[in-house]
Amino acid sequence: MLAGEHGPAAKNAIAHQVKVGDFFGAADLVPVTQAHIMADTESLGRSGVEWLEALAREDPKARVRVPTIMDPRGTDFAKASVLGHSDWMLDLERRAIAGFKALGIFMTDTCINYQTIQAPTRGESVAFGDTGVVVYCNSVCGARSNFEGGPSAIAAGLTGRTPRYGFHLDAQRRATIRFRADWTPVSLNDWGALGGLIGRLAGNYWAVPVVEGLGRVPGSDELKHFGAAMASFGSSAMFHLVGITPEAARLEDTGGDGLPVAHRLGEKDVRALQAQYAGEKQIDVVVFSAPQLSLYELRSLAALCDGRKFVRPLLAITSPQVKPEADRFGLTDKIEKAGGHVLSGMCFYQSYAREIAEANGWKRLATNSTKMVNILGGYGYVPLLASMEHCVEAAQTGRLP
């Protein structure tokens, strides 16, 4: 590849990876079995899309060598008018999609590929971009990935390799900070808030929290919200839950037995974080996104929506793999009969969230995603964190209970 025998795209990709590896002190490259690219058009911009288009146009050999999939896109074309997306946004999105397809990338458009496409297995080396995907796959699946920026994830797809540094190494996966949970979360927003607290206290990408004391094994959706919030608040790429996650059967397996308990966290700590996002009661919009909703989350949401009539918009965002099943089981119909919208293949904060707010007059946004409340303040929203039940009630009354 470096010699150019596989074309200029592969040559540039492997050269990029060598530079990344040199920067991080990697000894060599590790083969990866799959890649996942986070590259929404709001982040790419016009110049990024033009670069993407040039890859395939200038090199007919430019094709991914391993299965490579895509993070959520910048819109759901079927709901673009609901969101208030402009024609130029949709045009840029279509160009990006064509560029990715030309490279042989599967447009899966999901940040929950571990629930919908194919979860990596313990020890499997992958190159994933979305932070929530990386923290889940490192921690819950026991796979190995760093946070891969868009160009690095594309490079991994084109070469089938990534530099062997960070969370591909045994030493980096050892616990560095120890937490004791004196209370076990109940709802998804509780799990997210606990994850956000731990991420904030852990404080950096290289920190690996180990958590002991949880009273039960959380399900996939609970772990999804827990890890996504931890990655958002602390840039965390991995955690251990003692007796739960695969590399933490015992505390000593993580190396955490030699660490003092740095923090004890209980219900009052979780409520204190939630209270930081509870100052307003009137709401303009309800959004369930970040991460995308699983079929089971949509089932719970549909049950809450059944028989209601909303006075505020409610957006439920899922993956293209889940949406047809939600349609087939009547879940979409229940949500939309109440006045909500089920959107597919996008993520709210990656979809021109500031422009959406201006187009629709949205300011105060209620959600059960701790990850999203941490992000949306930067887009001009007043984000409000509540349970799924309270968010649905707010859509019906215009006010959080």
PABASE-785850 format. One record per residue (C-alpha): residue number from 1; residue in three letters; x, y, z. Coordinates in steps of 0.001 Angstrom, whole numbers, plus 500000, padded with zeros to 6 digits. Example, Ala and Ser with C-alpha at 12.3 -4.5 7.8 and 13.67 -1.06 7.14 Angstrom:
2
{1,"ALA",{512300,495500,507800}},
{2,"SER",{513670,498940,507140}},
END
This chain:
401
{1,"MET",{500000,500000,500000}},
{2,"LEU",{502778,502450,500864}},
{3,"ALA",{504383,501676,497500}},
{4,"GLY",{501180,502681,495745}},
{5,"GLU",{500380,499218,494375}},
{6,"HIS",{496776,499483,495604}},
{7,"GLY",{496187,502991,494322}},
{8,"PRO",{496617,506518,495700}},
{9,"ALA",{493688,506337,498151}},
{10,"ALA",{495152,503328,499970}},
{11,"LYS",{498627,504881,499835}},
{12,"ASN",{497437,508130,501410}},
{13,"ALA",{495371,506225,503976}},
{14,"ILE",{498214,504031,505180}},
{15,"ALA",{500593,507017,505234}},
{16,"HIS",{498064,508867,507410}},
{17,"GLN",{497898,505916,509785}},
{18,"VAL",{501680,505671,510034}},
{19,"LYS",{501785,509336,511064}},
{20,"VAL",{499074,508767,513677}},
{21,"GLY",{500919,505703,514935}},
{22,"ASP",{504203,507597,515168}},
{23,"PHE",{502494,510367,517139}},
{24,"PHE",{501103,507883,519688}},
{25,"GLY",{504220,505691,519786}},
{26,"ALA",{502596,502663,518183}},
{27,"ALA",{504989,499785,517484}},
{28,"ASP",{503044,498551,514463}},
{29,"LEU",{499608,498312,512881}},
{30,"VAL",{496866,495932,513980}},
{31,"PRO",{494447,494311,511488}},
{32,"VAL",{490828,495325,512061}},
{33,"THR",{487731,493337,511139}},
{34,"GLN",{485360,496275,510676}},
{35,"ALA",{485232,500064,510727}},
{36,"HIS",{482546,502571,511679}},
{37,"ILE",{482708,506170,510442}},
{38,"MET",{481337,509239,512199}},
{39,"ALA",{481165,511946,509523}},
{40,"ASP",{477972,513996,509469}},
{41,"THR",{477779,516807,506931}},
{42,"GLU",{477608,519503,509603}},
{43,"SER",{481090,518409,510703}},
{44,"LEU",{482387,517682,507197}},
{45,"GLY",{481239,520950,505667}},
{46,"ARG",{481505,521559,501949}},
{47,"SER",{485279,521101,501862}},
{48,"GLY",{485013,517748,503647}},
{49,"VAL",{482385,516525,501212}},
{50,"GLU",{484530,517664,498275}},
{51,"TRP",{487509,515750,499723}},
{52,"LEU",{485320,512654,500084}},
{53,"GLU",{484075,512945,496494}},
{54,"ALA",{487640,513303,495245}},
{55,"LEU",{488730,510033,496861}},
{56,"ALA",{486623,507901,494532}},
{57,"ARG",{486816,510236,491527}},
{58,"GLU",{490626,510316,491486}},
{59,"ASP",{491191,506634,492295}},
{60,"PRO",{489024,503935,490691}},
{61,"LYS",{490602,501394,493078}},
{62,"ALA",{489398,503269,496139}},
{63,"ARG",{487279,500683,497958}},
{64,"VAL",{487138,499620,501587}},
{65,"ARG",{488905,496322,502359}},
{66,"VAL",{486881,495407,505476}},
{67,"PRO",{483161,495874,506238}},
{68,"THR",{482762,499589,506898}},
{69,"ILE",{479554,501147,508167}},
{70,"MET",{478234,504628,508835}},
{71,"ASP",{477175,506626,511872}},
{72,"PRO",{473879,508615,511794}},
{73,"ARG",{473418,511043,508939}},
{74,"GLY",{472452,514713,508969}},
{75,"THR",{468772,514252,508169}},
{76,"ASP",{465879,511887,507654}},
{77,"PHE",{464805,512884,504149}},
{78,"ALA",{461234,511752,504849}},
{79,"LYS",{461018,514174,507802}},
{80,"ALA",{463172,517042,506526}},
{81,"SER",{460192,519415,506414}},
{82,"VAL",{459333,518617,510042}},
{83,"LEU",{462882,519444,511074}},
{84,"GLY",{463096,522576,508961}},
{85,"HIS",{466150,521514,506993}},
{86,"SER",{467116,523769,504098}},
{87,"ASP",{467656,522587,500527}},
{88,"TRP",{471405,523204,500750}},
{89,"MET",{471656,520883,503766}},
{90,"LEU",{469820,518119,501909}},
{91,"ASP",{471936,518612,498796}},
{92,"LEU",{475160,518352,500806}},
{93,"GLU",{473803,515241,502513}},
{94,"ARG",{473002,513557,499179}},
{95,"ARG",{476512,514318,497909}},
{96,"ALA",{478113,512861,501030}},
{97,"ILE",{476021,509707,500784}},
{98,"ALA",{477048,509235,497142}},
{99,"GLY",{480694,509722,498102}},
{100,"PHE",{480579,507123,500852}},
{101,"LYS",{478741,504638,498653}},
{102,"ALA",{481374,505029,495925}},
{103,"LEU",{483962,503733,498421}},
{104,"GLY",{481887,500631,499165}},
{105,"ILE",{480747,501842,502582}},
{106,"PHE",{477430,500498,503923}},
{107,"MET",{475109,503392,504773}},
{108,"THR",{473819,501832,507985}},
{109,"ASP",{473342,505310,509524}},
{110,"THR",{473378,504114,513106}},
{111,"CYS",{475131,504773,516411}},
{112,"ILE",{473771,501529,517898}},
{113,"ASN",{475438,499079,515504}},
{114,"TYR",{476243,496861,518497}},
{115,"GLN",{472476,496383,518918}},
{116,"THR",{471473,496280,515248}},
{117,"ILE",{474276,495250,512859}},
{118,"GLN",{476939,493055,514448}},
{119,"ALA",{478399,493449,517911}},
{120,"PRO",{482153,492838,517981}},
{121,"THR",{483390,490025,520190}},
{122,"ARG",{485858,490029,523047}},
{123,"GLY",{489364,490767,521833}},
{124,"GLU",{488250,491748,518332}},
{125,"SER",{490160,494761,517010}},
{126,"VAL",{487944,497296,515249}},
{127,"ALA",{488136,500963,514195}},
{128,"PHE",{485045,502789,515443}},
{129,"GLY",{484348,506500,515467}},
{130,"ASP",{481229,507297,517485}},
{131,"THR",{482121,507801,521153}},
{132,"GLY",{479071,505939,522444}},
{133,"VAL",{479852,503034,520131}},
{134,"VAL",{483496,502880,521220}},
{135,"VAL",{482819,502955,524965}},
{136,"TYR",{480105,500276,524655}},
{137,"CYS",{482185,497983,522473}},
{138,"ASN",{485344,498320,524578}},
{139,"SER",{483515,497892,527857}},
{140,"VAL",{480458,495696,527291}},
{141,"CYS",{481650,493645,524314}},
{142,"GLY",{485328,493467,525294}},
{143,"ALA",{486365,494508,521780}},
{144,"ARG",{489230,496920,521127}},
{145,"SER",{489020,500367,519563}},
{146,"ASN",{490167,503919,520049}},
{147,"PHE",{488022,506920,519160}},
{148,"GLU",{488742,507155,515429}},
{149,"GLY",{488237,510532,513794}},
{150,"GLY",{486490,510522,510426}},
{151,"PRO",{489658,510450,508241}},
{152,"SER",{491227,507748,510439}},
{153,"ALA",{488099,505583,510332}},
{154,"ILE",{487955,505902,506529}},
{155,"ALA",{491666,505039,506428}},
{156,"ALA",{491004,501937,508520}},
{157,"GLY",{488298,500867,506107}},
{158,"LEU",{490552,501426,503086}},
{159,"THR",{493535,499587,504607}},
{160,"GLY",{492014,497091,507043}},
{161,"ARG",{494418,498310,509714}},
{162,"THR",{494833,500849,512479}},
{163,"PRO",{497828,501847,514634}},
{164,"ARG",{498333,499594,517664}},
{165,"TYR",{498135,502066,520525}},
{166,"GLY",{495724,503025,523301}},
{167,"PHE",{492848,500637,523883}},
{168,"HIS",{494274,498026,521530}},
{169,"LEU",{496895,497396,524258}},
{170,"ASP",{496314,495322,527401}},
{171,"ALA",{498044,497884,529604}},
{172,"GLN",{495726,500727,528557}},
{173,"ARG",{492629,498718,529460}},
{174,"ARG",{493529,498409,533155}},
{175,"ALA",{491490,500376,535695}},
{176,"THR",{492941,503728,536697}},
{177,"ILE",{490228,505102,539036}},
{178,"ARG",{487879,503239,541393}},
{179,"PHE",{484254,504110,542156}},
{180,"ARG",{481794,502640,544630}},
{181,"ALA",{478092,502801,543723}},
{182,"ASP",{475945,502962,546845}},
{183,"TRP",{472751,503032,544786}},
{184,"THR",{471639,501265,541622}},
{185,"PRO",{469888,503396,538970}},
{186,"VAL",{466319,502637,537953}},
{187,"SER",{465460,504500,534733}},
{188,"LEU",{467495,505204,531604}},
{189,"ASN",{468041,508828,532605}},
{190,"ASP",{469294,507591,536000}},
{191,"TRP",{471836,505314,534326}},
{192,"GLY",{472869,508158,532063}},
{193,"ALA",{473293,510535,534986}},
{194,"LEU",{475462,508037,536883}},
{195,"GLY",{477592,507573,533766}},
{196,"GLY",{477868,511328,533352}},
{197,"LEU",{479031,511735,536948}},
{198,"ILE",{481679,509047,536587}},
{199,"GLY",{482886,510504,533299}},
{200,"ARG",{483131,513992,534774}},
{201,"LEU",{485080,512724,537797}},
{202,"ALA",{487350,510432,535751}},
{203,"GLY",{488117,513466,533648}},
{204,"ASN",{490043,512329,530586}},
{205,"TYR",{490194,509937,527661}},
{206,"TRP",{492925,507712,529099}},
{207,"ALA",{491194,507197,532454}},
{208,"VAL",{489489,503801,532883}},
{209,"PRO",{486885,503808,535670}},
{210,"VAL",{486053,500612,537537}},
{211,"VAL",{482706,500599,539349}},
{212,"GLU",{481744,498203,542129}},
{213,"GLY",{478608,497871,544230}},
{214,"LEU",{475834,497840,541612}},
{215,"GLY",{472876,495811,542826}},
{216,"ARG",{471908,494189,539520}},
{217,"VAL",{473087,493595,535987}},
{218,"PRO",{471941,496447,533714}},
{219,"GLY",{470425,495684,530320}},
{220,"SER",{471790,496746,526953}},
{221,"ASP",{469797,500004,526782}},
{222,"GLU",{470831,500938,530326}},
{223,"LEU",{474491,500275,529525}},
{224,"LYS",{474058,502228,526290}},
{225,"HIS",{472897,505364,528141}},
{226,"PHE",{475458,504854,530915}},
{227,"GLY",{478421,504612,528549}},
{228,"ALA",{477266,507310,526126}},
{229,"ALA",{476936,509830,528950}},
{230,"MET",{480292,508816,530426}},
{231,"ALA",{481950,509357,527051}},
{232,"SER",{480212,512732,526667}},
{233,"PHE",{481024,514117,530112}},
{234,"GLY",{484540,512674,530389}},
{235,"SER",{485690,511526,526929}},
{236,"SER",{485828,508042,528466}},
{237,"ALA",{486526,505214,526019}},
{238,"MET",{486238,502308,528458}},
{239,"PHE",{484869,501314,531873}},
{240,"HIS",{484650,498185,534002}},
{241,"LEU",{481642,497087,536091}},
{242,"VAL",{482753,494492,538608}},
{243,"GLY",{481002,491175,538105}},
{244,"ILE",{479244,492460,534977}},
{245,"THR",{481495,493487,532090}},
{246,"PRO",{483654,490793,530470}},
{247,"GLU",{487081,491958,531647}},
{248,"ALA",{485898,492563,535221}},
{249,"ALA",{484696,489236,536588}},
{250,"ARG",{486567,490217,539774}},
{251,"LEU",{487930,493559,540885}},
{252,"GLU",{491480,492188,540743}},
{253,"ASP",{491016,491268,537075}},
{254,"THR",{490898,494977,536254}},
{255,"GLY",{493851,495974,538413}},
{256,"GLY",{491447,498052,540474}},
{257,"ASP",{492067,496143,543715}},
{258,"GLY",{495255,498129,544155}},
{259,"LEU",{493422,501452,543872}},
{260,"PRO",{491743,503331,546714}},
{261,"VAL",{488053,504131,546319}},
{262,"ALA",{488239,507599,544817}},
{263,"HIS",{484505,508363,544955}},
{264,"ARG",{481353,506882,546487}},
{265,"LEU",{478239,507766,544507}},
{266,"GLY",{474656,507462,545694}},
{267,"GLU",{471193,508525,544646}},
{268,"LYS",{471651,512077,545947}},
{269,"ASP",{474647,512533,543636}},
{270,"VAL",{472645,511360,540635}},
{271,"ARG",{469742,513651,541576}},
{272,"ALA",{472142,516575,541945}},
{273,"LEU",{473387,516149,538382}},
{274,"GLN",{469833,515795,537087}},
{275,"ALA",{468854,518955,538964}},
{276,"GLN",{471395,520902,536895}},
{277,"TYR",{469118,520268,533906}},
{278,"ALA",{465757,520897,535565}},
{279,"GLY",{465524,524658,535928}},
{280,"GLU",{462663,525164,533469}},
{281,"LYS",{459237,523533,533354}},
{282,"GLN",{457742,524905,530126}},
{283,"ILE",{459057,523051,527073}},
{284,"ASP",{459089,523630,523308}},
{285,"VAL",{460033,520169,522046}},
{286,"VAL",{460720,516630,523286}},
{287,"VAL",{463535,514649,521662}},
{288,"PHE",{464552,511035,522209}},
{289,"SER",{467957,510646,520555}},
{290,"ALA",{471672,510226,521305}},
{291,"PRO",{471819,507255,521348}},
{292,"GLN",{469235,506125,518803}},
{293,"LEU",{466326,504196,520305}},
{294,"SER",{466250,500418,520320}},
{295,"LEU",{463118,498468,519455}},
{296,"TYR",{462502,497949,523162}},
{297,"GLU",{462768,501667,523903}},
{298,"LEU",{460303,502395,521101}},
{299,"ARG",{457984,499745,522553}},
{300,"SER",{458030,501533,525919}},
{301,"LEU",{457552,504915,524264}},
{302,"ALA",{454638,503711,522130}},
{303,"ALA",{452865,502392,525227}},
{304,"LEU",{453225,505803,526884}},
{305,"CYS",{451969,507622,523778}},
{306,"ASP",{448921,505423,523244}},
{307,"GLY",{445729,507467,523625}},
{308,"ARG",{447468,510833,524148}},
{309,"LYS",{447400,514016,522062}},
{310,"PHE",{450526,516161,522041}},
{311,"VAL",{450604,519953,522103}},
{312,"ARG",{454390,520021,521636}},
{313,"PRO",{456473,518199,519009}},
{314,"LEU",{457920,514852,520077}},
{315,"LEU",{460743,513366,518001}},
{316,"ALA",{461798,509741,518483}},
{317,"ILE",{464944,508913,516530}},
{318,"THR",{465959,505356,515724}},
{319,"SER",{468111,503446,513273}},
{320,"PRO",{467148,502323,509749}},
{321,"GLN",{467357,498738,510985}},
{322,"VAL",{464851,499281,513813}},
{323,"LYS",{462413,501614,512027}},
{324,"PRO",{460834,498951,509732}},
{325,"GLU",{460261,496694,512717}},
{326,"ALA",{458694,499542,514663}},
{327,"ASP",{456407,500113,511668}},
{328,"ARG",{455574,496416,511423}},
{329,"PHE",{454691,496097,515098}},
{330,"GLY",{452504,499210,515109}},
{331,"LEU",{454814,501195,517383}},
{332,"THR",{455347,504010,514877}},
{333,"ASP",{451594,504311,514381}},
{334,"LYS",{450927,504710,518117}},
{335,"ILE",{453590,507395,518492}},
{336,"GLU",{452519,509330,515396}},
{337,"LYS",{448794,509105,516164}},
{338,"ALA",{449584,511008,519351}},
{339,"GLY",{451299,513708,517276}},
{340,"GLY",{454878,512495,517542}},
{341,"HIS",{457333,511702,514776}},
{342,"VAL",{459536,508626,514415}},
{343,"LEU",{462682,509522,512488}},
{344,"SER",{465260,507167,511065}},
{345,"GLY",{468994,507170,510426}},
{346,"MET",{469956,510523,511946}},
{347,"CYS",{470998,511973,515282}},
{348,"PHE",{469460,515191,516554}},
{349,"TYR",{472606,517038,517542}},
{350,"GLN",{474409,516012,514322}},
{351,"SER",{471589,517394,512175}},
{352,"TYR",{472121,521171,512283}},
{353,"ALA",{470549,521423,515730}},
{354,"ARG",{471040,525210,515958}},
{355,"GLU",{469400,525802,512581}},
{356,"ILE",{466552,523449,513504}},
{357,"ALA",{465933,525495,516648}},
{358,"GLU",{465842,528749,514698}},
{359,"ALA",{463545,527318,512009}},
{360,"ASN",{461024,525952,514508}},
{361,"GLY",{461305,528377,517428}},
{362,"TRP",{462588,525669,519769}},
{363,"LYS",{464535,526667,522865}},
{364,"ARG",{463583,524496,525848}},
{365,"LEU",{464155,520852,524959}},
{366,"ALA",{463219,517901,527159}},
{367,"THR",{464958,514534,526769}},
{368,"ASN",{465868,511432,528756}},
{369,"SER",{469384,511394,527246}},
{370,"THR",{472069,512613,529644}},
{371,"LYS",{474505,512685,526738}},
{372,"MET",{472298,515073,524818}},
{373,"VAL",{471732,517574,527630}},
{374,"ASN",{475504,517819,527976}},
{375,"ILE",{475829,518738,524298}},
{376,"LEU",{472815,520863,523401}},
{377,"GLY",{473632,523866,525554}},
{378,"GLY",{476357,524578,523023}},
{379,"TYR",{473712,524747,520295}},
{380,"GLY",{471678,527414,522068}},
{381,"TYR",{469098,525179,523763}},
{382,"VAL",{468011,525054,527372}},
{383,"PRO",{468214,521263,527774}},
{384,"LEU",{466022,519577,530375}},
{385,"LEU",{466669,516036,531630}},
{386,"ALA",{463726,513880,532698}},
{387,"SER",{462449,510328,532544}},
{388,"MET",{460774,509011,529405}},
{389,"GLU",{457434,509100,531231}},
{390,"HIS",{457808,512752,532228}},
{391,"CYS",{458998,513738,528744}},
{392,"VAL",{455878,512210,527195}},
{393,"GLU",{453684,513992,529725}},
{394,"ALA",{455449,517256,528822}},
{395,"ALA",{454667,516710,525135}},
{396,"GLN",{450999,516365,526089}},
{397,"THR",{450802,519353,528439}},
{398,"GLY",{453641,521606,527323}},
{399,"ARG",{455160,521399,530793}},
{400,"LEU",{457378,518965,532680}},
{401,"PRO",{455620,517613,535780}},
END
